[in-house]
């Protein structure tokens, strides 16, 4: 299990993940798709990434908008594990 990142580490990480924001103790990104089926395809791809990493995000689907929230519940905040999954999510989208 990873250790919590401090504010300086989080600030540096956000420079590499410009689409993400910190909300409370989570790293959050909302992705908008053109069609509902594209959003669901993305969520299915994301599920495979999460299963592979054994690190599962909270996912909120609102028609063509998918919000992904990453946090390491065991330590109560953002860790390197969350940053790794965020990068993998960005690779799915971009």
MMTF fields as JSON, N, C-alpha, C and O atoms, coordinates in Angstrom:
{
  "mmtfVersion": "1.0.0",
  "mmtfProducer": "UNKNOWN",
  "numBonds": 375,
  "numAtoms": 376,
  "numGroups": 94,
  "numChains": 1,
  "numModels": 1,
  "chainsPerModel": [1],
  "groupsPerChain": [94],
  "chainIdList": ["A"],
  "bondAtomList": [4, 2, 8, 6, 12, 10, 16, 14, 20, 18, 24, 22, 28, 26, 32, 30, 36, 34, 40, 38, 44, 42, 48, 46, 52, 50, 56, 54, 60, 58, 64, 62, 68, 66, 72, 70, 76, 74, 80, 78, 84, 82, 88, 86, 92, 90, 96, 94, 100, 98, 104, 102, 108, 106, 112, 110, 116, 114, 120, 118, 124, 122, 128, 126, 132, 130, 136, 134, 140, 138, 144, 142, 148, 146, 152, 150, 156, 154, 160, 158, 164, 162, 168, 166, 172, 170, 176, 174, 180, 178, 184, 182, 188, 186, 192, 190, 196, 194, 200, 198, 204, 202, 208, 206, 212, 210, 216, 214, 220, 218, 224, 222, 228, 226, 232, 230, 236, 234, 240, 238, 244, 242, 248, 246, 252, 250, 256, 254, 260, 258, 264, 262, 268, 266, 272, 270, 276, 274, 280, 278, 284, 282, 288, 286, 292, 290, 296, 294, 300, 298, 304, 302, 308, 306, 312, 310, 316, 314, 320, 318, 324, 322, 328, 326, 332, 330, 336, 334, 340, 338, 344, 342, 348, 346, 352, 350, 356, 354, 360, 358, 364, 362, 368, 366, 372, 370],
  "bondOrderList": [1, 1, 1, 1, 1, 1, 1, 1, 1, 1, 1, 1, 1, 1, 1, 1, 1, 1, 1, 1, 1, 1, 1, 1, 1, 1, 1, 1, 1, 1, 1, 1, 1, 1, 1, 1, 1, 1, 1, 1, 1, 1, 1, 1, 1, 1, 1, 1, 1, 1, 1, 1, 1, 1, 1, 1, 1, 1, 1, 1, 1, 1, 1, 1, 1, 1, 1, 1, 1, 1, 1, 1, 1, 1, 1, 1, 1, 1, 1, 1, 1, 1, 1, 1, 1, 1, 1, 1, 1, 1, 1, 1, 1],
  "groupList": [{"groupName": "UNK", "atomNameList": ["N", "CA", "C", "O"], "elementList": ["N", "C", "C", "O"], "formalChargeList": [0, 0, 0, 0], "bondAtomList": [1, 0, 2, 1, 3, 2], "bondOrderList": [1, 1, 2], "singleLetterCode": "X", "chemCompType": "L-PEPTIDE LINKING"}],
  "groupTypeList": [0, 0, 0, 0, 0, 0, 0, 0, 0, 0, 0, 0, 0, 0, 0, 0, 0, 0, 0, 0, 0, 0, 0, 0, 0, 0, 0, 0, 0, 0, 0, 0, 0, 0, 0, 0, 0, 0, 0, 0, 0, 0, 0, 0, 0, 0, 0, 0, 0, 0, 0, 0, 0, 0, 0, 0, 0, 0, 0, 0, 0, 0, 0, 0, 0, 0, 0, 0, 0, 0, 0, 0, 0, 0, 0, 0, 0, 0, 0, 0, 0, 0, 0, 0, 0, 0, 0, 0, 0, 0, 0, 0, 0, 0],
  "groupIdList": [1, 2, 3, 4, 5, 6, 7, 8, 9, 10, 11, 12, 13, 14, 15, 16, 17, 18, 19, 20, 21, 22, 23, 24, 25, 26, 27, 28, 29, 30, 31, 32, 33, 34, 35, 36, 37, 38, 39, 40, 41, 42, 43, 44, 45, 46, 47, 48, 49, 50, 51, 52, 53, 54, 55, 56, 57, 58, 59, 60, 61, 62, 63, 64, 65, 66, 67, 68, 69, 70, 71, 72, 73, 74, 75, 76, 77, 78, 79, 80, 81, 82, 83, 84, 85, 86, 87, 88, 89, 90, 91, 92, 93, 94],
  "secStructList": [7, 7, 7, 5, 7, 7, 2, 2, 2, 2, 2, 2, 2, 2, 2, 2, 7, 6, 6, 7, 3, 3, 3, 6, 6, 3, 3, 3, 3, 3, 3, 3, 7, 1, 1, 2, 2, 2, 2, 2, 2, 2, 2, 2, 2, 2, 2, 2, 2, 2, 2, 2, 2, 6, 7, 7, 7, 3, 3, 3, 3, 3, 6, 6, 3, 3, 3, 3, 3, 3, 7, 5, 6, 6, 6, 6, 5, 7, 5, 2, 2, 2, 2, 2, 2, 2, 2, 2, 2, 2, 2, 2, 2, 7],
  "xCoordList": [0.841, 0.0, 0.89, 1.917, 0.491, 1.235, 0.948, -0.054, 1.856, 1.682, 0.932, 0.955, 0.271, -0.395, 0.611, 1.75, 0.175, 1.018, 0.806, -0.31, 1.886, 1.743, 1.364, 1.317, 1.101, 0.632, 1.613, 1.201, 2.89, 3.902, 3.892, 3.986, 3.78, 3.728, 2.458, 2.485, 1.35, 0.094, 0.163, -0.315, 0.749, 0.881, 1.717, 1.373, 2.808, 3.657, 2.905, 3.039, 2.124, 1.359, 0.314, 0.112, -0.346, -1.386, -0.813, -1.526, 0.44, 1.073, 1.167, 1.117, 1.303, 1.383, -0.005, -0.158, -0.997, -2.374, -3.309, -4.135, -3.186, -3.909, -5.432, -6.12, -5.971, -7.428, -8.044, -9.267, -7.212, -7.674, -7.671, -6.899, -8.554, -8.629, -8.656, -9.016, -8.274, -8.387, -9.686, -9.917, -10.524, -11.765, -11.747, -11.904, -11.557, -11.45, -10.215, -9.094, -10.42, -9.301, -9.244, -8.768, -9.736, -9.802, -9.297, -9.325, -8.845, -8.441, -9.625, -10.088, -10.124, -11.389, -11.236, -10.593, -11.853, -11.92, -13.286, -13.808, -13.866, -15.105, -14.793, -14.155, -15.26, -15.05, -16.415, -17.343, -16.535, -17.797, -17.626, -16.66, -18.586, -18.569, -19.698, -20.589, -19.655, -20.702, -21.97, -23.07, -21.821, -22.979, -22.893, -21.809, -24.065, -24.15, -23.349, -22.652, -23.449, -22.735, -21.224, -20.523, -20.715, -19.275, -18.893, -17.838, -19.748, -19.488, -19.45, -18.578, -20.387, -20.431, -19.24, -18.679, -18.845, -17.642, -16.418, -15.586, -16.316, -15.2, -15.227, -14.192, -16.393, -16.505, -16.107, -15.439, -16.502, -16.099, -14.585, -13.986, -13.966, -12.504, -11.845, -10.845, -12.415, -11.899, -11.978, -11.072, -13.061, -13.215, -12.082, -11.588, -11.669, -10.556, -9.252, -8.483, -9.004, -7.8, -7.811, -6.799, -8.941, -9.059, -8.86, -8.166, -9.462, -9.308, -7.854, -7.322, -7.221, -5.82, -4.934, -4.012, -5.221, -4.428, -4.908, -4.22, -6.097, -6.722, -6.854, -6.609, -7.25, -7.459, -8.667, -8.581, -9.79, -11.075, -11.571, -11.658, -11.894, -12.4, -13.894, -14.593, -14.362, -15.796, -16.147, -15.434, -17.241, -17.639, -19.083, -19.969, -19.308, -20.644, -20.949, -20.244, -21.999, -22.379, -23.651, -24.669, -23.579, -24.735, -24.868, -24.345, -25.563, -25.794, -24.467, -23.891, -23.947, -22.693, -21.503, -20.39, -21.736, -20.672, -20.33, -21.202, -19.034, -18.545, -17.562, -16.577, -17.843, -16.937, -16.257, -16.907, -14.931, -14.118, -13.457, -12.869, -13.559, -12.963, -12.022, -12.412, -10.773, -9.747, -9.274, -8.94, -9.247, -8.684, -8.299, -8.879, -7.341, -6.946, -7.619, -7.148, -8.716, -9.541, -8.77, -9.007, -7.857, -7.125, -6.295, -6.062, -5.85, -5.044, -5.744, -5.22, -6.93, -7.727, -7.284, -7.373, -6.801, -6.408, -5.738, -5.864, -5.029, -4.423, -3.013, -2.204, -2.743, -1.432, -0.906, -1.577, 0.294, 0.857, -0.024, -0.068, -0.719, -1.633, -2.711, -3.071, -3.219, -4.237, -3.667, -4.325, -2.447, -1.803, -1.583, -1.763, -1.196, -0.965, -2.256, -2.264, -3.331, -4.617, -5.09, -5.637, -4.895, -5.286, -4.575, -5.192, -3.293, -2.543, -3.088, -3.215, -3.403, -3.963, -5.334, -5.671, -6.12, -7.422, -7.216, -7.907, -6.272, -5.975, -5.593, -5.984, -4.829, -4.441, -5.653, -5.664, -6.667, -7.889, -8.657, -9.239, -8.65, -9.452, -8.741, -9.355, -7.473, -6.725, -6.221, -5.584],
  "yCoordList": [-1.177, 0.0, 1.245, 1.286, 2.234, 3.484, 4.405, 4.263, 5.347, 6.367, 7.562, 7.799, 8.304, 9.543, 10.511, 10.609, 11.226, 12.26, 13.566, 13.878, 14.327, 15.624, 16.686, 16.397, 17.889, 18.966, 19.263, 19.519, 19.229, 19.506, 18.414, 18.711, 17.172, 16.057, 16.117, 15.829, 16.49, 16.618, 17.737, 17.576, 18.85, 19.972, 19.559, 19.886, 18.845, 18.371, 17.376, 17.398, 16.517, 15.518, 16.173, 15.739, 17.206, 17.876, 18.551, 18.731, 18.92, 19.492, 18.445, 18.777, 17.181, 16.09, 15.547, 14.824, 15.902, 15.448, 16.664, 16.829, 17.514, 18.796, 18.687, 19.655, 17.56, 17.398, 17.019, 16.961, 16.763, 16.286, 17.418, 18.371, 17.293, 18.257, 17.49, 16.313, 18.173, 17.587, 18.094, 19.3, 17.162, 17.491, 16.717, 15.496, 17.435, 16.767, 15.898, 16.389, 14.614, 13.669, 12.779, 11.645, 13.303, 12.507, 13.291, 14.521, 12.549, 13.073, 12.827, 11.693, 13.885, 13.79, 14.346, 15.371, 13.626, 14.109, 13.773, 12.681, 14.717, 14.487, 14.498, 15.415, 13.455, 13.309, 13.337, 12.656, 14.123, 14.203, 13.56, 13.821, 12.719, 12.018, 12.536, 13.244, 12.183, 12.644, 11.816, 12.323, 10.542, 9.668, 8.809, 8.527, 8.401, 7.566, 6.274, 5.854, 5.649, 4.383, 4.554, 3.642, 5.702, 5.974, 6.065, 5.578, 6.686, 6.791, 5.402, 5.113, 4.55, 3.202, 2.376, 1.608, 2.519, 1.823, 2.241, 1.407, 3.536, 4.029, 3.4, 2.962, 3.353, 2.772, 1.299, 0.825, 0.579, -0.822, -0.964, -1.849, -0.096, -0.117, 0.246, -0.353, 1.227, 1.638, 0.5, 0.319, -0.262, -1.395, -2.4, -2.952, -2.642, -3.559, -3.022, -3.771, -1.73, -1.101, -1.21, -1.558, -0.917, -0.95, -2.368, -2.569, -3.333, -4.728, -5.168, -5.83, -4.795, -5.145, -4.585, -5.253, -3.363, -2.693, -3.023, -2.729, -3.64, -3.887, -2.593, -2.552, -1.541, -0.226, 0.382, 0.763, 0.479, 0.765, 2.173, 2.555, 2.936, 4.296, 4.306, 3.318, 5.423, 5.694, 6.289, 7.153, 5.821, 6.251, 6.733, 6.038, 7.932, 8.498, 8.735, 9.488, 8.093, 8.217, 9.051, 8.706, 10.147, 11.025, 11.251, 12.224, 10.354, 10.377, 10.342, 9.262, 11.466, 11.447, 11.921, 12.046, 12.181, 12.648, 11.557, 11.0, 11.268, 10.275, 10.985, 11.569, 10.926, 11.494, 10.346, 9.435, 10.416, 9.398, 10.029, 11.106, 9.355, 9.829, 8.762, 7.613, 9.165, 8.24, 8.626, 9.784, 7.667, 7.844, 6.467, 5.459, 6.432, 5.169, 5.126, 5.734, 4.405, 4.383, 3.893, 4.371, 2.952, 2.375, 3.406, 3.255, 4.461, 5.486, 6.838, 7.787, 6.931, 8.141, 9.31, 10.458, 9.036, 10.135, 9.654, 8.493, 10.561, 10.317, 9.763, 10.28, 8.685, 8.04, 7.888, 8.255, 7.347, 7.057, 6.1, 6.176, 5.206, 4.285, 5.058, 4.691, 6.113, 6.94, 7.672, 7.788, 8.16, 8.862, 7.921, 8.309, 6.697, 5.717, 5.41, 5.363, 5.203, 4.93, 6.163, 6.024, 7.351, 8.582, 8.668, 9.016, 8.357, 8.38, 7.342, 7.607, 6.184, 5.134, 5.538, 5.226, 6.222, 6.73, 7.774, 7.755, 8.68, 9.686, 9.009, 9.468, 7.921, 7.202, 6.603, 6.519, 6.187, 5.669, 6.756, 6.51, 7.953, 9.049, 9.757, 10.072, 10.0, 10.821, 10.053, 10.632],
  "zCoordList": [0.0, 0.0, 0.0, 0.677, -0.749, -0.855, 0.321, 1.022, 0.514, 1.544, 0.957, -0.25, 1.836, 1.423, 0.818, 1.274, -0.215, -0.807, -0.052, 0.363, 0.124, 0.783, -0.254, -1.449, 0.194, -0.687, -1.819, -2.951, -1.517, -2.541, -3.613, -4.804, -3.197, -4.147, -4.989, -6.186, -4.362, -5.093, -6.132, -7.255, -5.761, -6.701, -7.912, -9.047, -7.671, -8.769, -9.648, -10.871, -9.031, -9.773, -10.669, -11.803, -10.174, -10.962, -12.203, -13.191, -12.168, -13.368, -14.473, -15.657, -14.083, -15.05, -15.418, -16.402, -14.623, -14.832, -14.864, -13.966, -15.89, -15.885, -15.946, -15.619, -16.346, -16.425, -15.081, -14.954, -14.09, -12.79, -11.769, -11.876, -10.775, -9.674, -8.361, -8.313, -7.318, -5.991, -5.373, -5.283, -4.951, -4.255, -2.951, -2.935, -1.867, -0.572, -0.528, -0.652, -0.354, -0.278, -1.51, -1.446, -2.64, -3.863, -5.069, -5.098, -6.04, -7.333, -8.263, -8.383, -8.93, -9.665, -11.082, -11.309, -12.026, -13.409, -13.975, -13.749, -14.716, -15.443, -16.931, -17.447, -17.605, -19.036, -19.71, -19.274, -20.769, -21.498, -22.871, -23.588, -23.21, -24.482, -25.366, -24.896, -26.642, -27.547, -27.418, -27.634, -27.066, -26.972, -25.717, -25.204, -25.237, -24.044, -24.205, -23.281, -25.374, -25.57, -25.486, -25.046, -25.899, -25.758, -24.286, -23.882, -23.492, -22.055, -21.423, -20.604, -21.799, -21.238, -21.711, -20.931, -22.967, -23.453, -22.645, -22.287, -22.362, -21.546, -20.155, -19.654, -19.535, -18.186, -18.215, -17.295, -19.245, -19.359, -19.499, -18.889, -20.302, -20.429, -19.099, -18.703, -18.427, -17.119, -16.107, -15.294, -16.162, -15.245, -15.421, -14.438, -16.657, -16.908, -16.325, -15.722, -16.504, -15.947, -14.424, -13.817, -13.817, -12.359, -11.824, -10.828, -12.477, -12.054, -12.167, -11.276, -13.266, -13.48, -12.367, -11.899, -11.955, -10.917, -9.507, -8.53, -9.401, -8.098, -7.292, -6.086, -8.008, -7.401, -8.095, -9.263, -7.394, -8.014, -7.692, -6.525, -8.728, -8.532, -8.236, -8.457, -7.74, -7.692, -9.058, -9.568, -9.639, -10.983, -10.94, -10.442, -11.469, -11.557, -13.03, -13.701, -13.531, -14.937, -15.007, -14.407, -15.745, -15.976, -17.476, -18.02, -18.124, -19.564, -20.313, -20.442, -20.816, -21.57, -20.725, -21.237, -19.442, -18.543, -17.541, -16.873, -17.455, -16.494, -15.572, -16.023, -14.28, -13.29, -12.56, -12.048, -12.527, -11.881, -10.662, -10.75, -9.542, -8.292, -7.758, -7.549, -7.541, -7.072, -5.68, -5.427, -4.794, -3.462, -2.941, -3.343, -2.065, -1.441, -0.082, 0.879, -0.013, 1.193, 2.423, 3.532, 2.234, 3.358, 4.126, 5.325, 3.422, 4.091, 4.144, 4.727, 3.536, 3.648, 2.804, 3.239, 1.588, 0.719, -0.553, -0.942, -1.186, -2.498, -2.329, -1.558, -3.085, -3.06, -4.487, -5.452, -4.602, -5.923, -6.716, -7.944, -6.036, -6.723, -7.479, -8.598, -6.878, -7.528, -8.734, -9.768, -8.598, -9.719, -10.892, -12.046, -10.601, -11.66, -12.417, -13.648, -11.688, -12.342, -13.113, -14.208, -12.573, -13.277, -14.619, -15.626, -14.643, -15.911, -16.884, -18.08, -16.377, -17.247, -17.778, -18.92, -16.97, -17.419, -18.51, -19.528, -18.302, -19.319, -20.653, -21.726, -20.565, -21.786, -22.492, -23.72, -21.749, -22.354, -23.096, -24.152, -22.534, -23.065, -24.212, -25.232, -24.045, -25.02, -26.222, -27.101]
}
